Amino acid sequence: MARFIVAGSVAVDDVVGLLEPLRQDAHLRGVSRGRRLGGGGANTAIPLAQAGHEVVLATVVGSDADGDWLLQELRAAGLDTAQVVRVVGPSTRSTVLVEPGGERTIVNLHRCWAPELLRRLDGIEADAVYVRSSERDLAPWMAKRLGRGLVVAHMPPTADGSRPAHLLLGSATDLSEADRRDPRALGRRVAGLAPRMVIVTHGAEGATAYSGETAIHAAASVVQAIDSTGAGDVFAAGLLHALAGGASDARALATAVRWGSAAVVCEGLPPSERILALTSGG
């Protein structure tokens, strides 16, 4: 198994299940589903840990009771929290609205970050690094990691040179129309170099990977979506898992799509037994 550094947020998600589709200027009915561990960093790191990998989570939590709860949940999930920085103030918190068809809307109420987190990571070796954060000050650190192992990053951000990485991935819904038309140019601009692969996910339609002049598409299985929260992050975990195991780009993409599909058919992240079943299948 591999060792990963995952840099990204962890959050307390207050989940509301809507009883009708989200509409502007409407009074909607909903049911509280309570709180759960969320954030892109946690949503990627946990499936990797469930698949048997060693995962160092680089993130920030506050000094409040939510921070205590987040650390407890992360450790219970098998994550190395030695690089988690605590800052004075509230932890990252979001409200997640889940529609009857599984689509979600995330409202960020507070986000915390600490630049000193990067200094802790300089001496840590890993087979791969995954960055799931919009913080701009990560770019210089990522550039230094390019020669030390695989670097994978989520988009956005899409500013020039903002994500020096071997692989870039992002959802079509988060990209501009121009960027969707030419993912290769997008990758060169965002990475500041020609990345090995740029992946664009299309939800229920699967994902497409662009490598050189080649485009590889992996179709998603037809499933009944319950909650799409974190599906893109679980997709990234499946991709990293497959690549660490020596899978070809095409097989890694198919594995990633399968993992992402598993995430939408349950509330929250897929349970460990589902991840392990997917792992044994690729």
ABEGO torsion letter per residue (X at the ends): XBBBBBBEBBBBBBBBBBABBBBBGBBBBBBBAEBBBBEAAAAAAAAAAAAGBBBBBBBBBBABAAAAAAAAAAAAAGBBAAABBBBBEBBBBBBBBBBAAGBBBBBBABBBBBAAAAAAAAABBBABBBBBBABAAAAAAAAAAAAAEBBBBBOOBABBGABBBABBBBBAAABBAAAAABAAAAAAAAAGBBBABBBBBAEAAEBBBBBEABBBBBBBBBBBBABABGAAAAAAAAAAAAAAAGBBAAAAAAAAAAAAAAAAABBEBBBAAAAAAAAAAX
